[in-house]
Amino acid sequence: MSNLKINERIIEGIRENSKDNKVMQDFLIDLIYEEAEHLGTWWYKDIYKKRIDKCSEDWEENNEN
């Protein structure tokens, strides 16, 4: 992981604004840490696709109604 610190206010803002949606909250926080780890130019497409696929699976598991 990067030595870069993430501003805790950003993480708290995500938590406050996605209280009822844990899947989205985890997805956004995970992406922030991924971006911090790969500052500058990097090939994000494959990593983002994996994160989106996982988020979609988690979302479906939580909405089996």
N, C-alpha and C positions, 0 to 999 in steps of 0.2 A: 504494500500500500504506500501511497505517496506520503511524504513528510508534511505536505500541505495540510493546514487545519481548515476544516469547514466551519463557517460561522454558525454557531449554535442557534442563532435567531432564525436562520434559514430553515434549519431542521424543525425547530419549534413551529414556524409558520406553516410548514407542510403538515405537521401533526395536527395543528389547530384547524386547518382548513380541510382536512380529510378525515375527521373523527369517525365518521360512519363507514369509511371505506378503507379498511386495513390493507387490502391488496394494492390499491392505488398509492397509499402512503408508503408502503414498502418499496414499490416500483420506483417512485420518484426519488426516494432517499438513496436507493441502490444506484440509480443513474447519476446522482450528484457525486457519490463516492467514486464511481467509475470514471467520470469526467476528471475528477481531481487526480486520479491515479495516472491518467493519460493526457496530461497537459500538452497543448500544441497539436500538431497534425498526427492523426492516427486513423486507422481503418475501423470506424465505429459500426459500420453497417451490420456485420455479422454478430457483434456483441449485442447491439440494440435489438436485432431480430430475436436472438435467444431470450433476452429479457422480456420482450413483448410476448413471445410464445409462452413463457413461464407465467407471466401475469395473466394471460388469457386462460390458461389452465387453472390457475388458482381462482380466478373469478368464476369460472364455470363450476368448480367444486363448491364454492360458497353460494351459488344460485341454482341449486338442483331442483327447485320447486318445479 
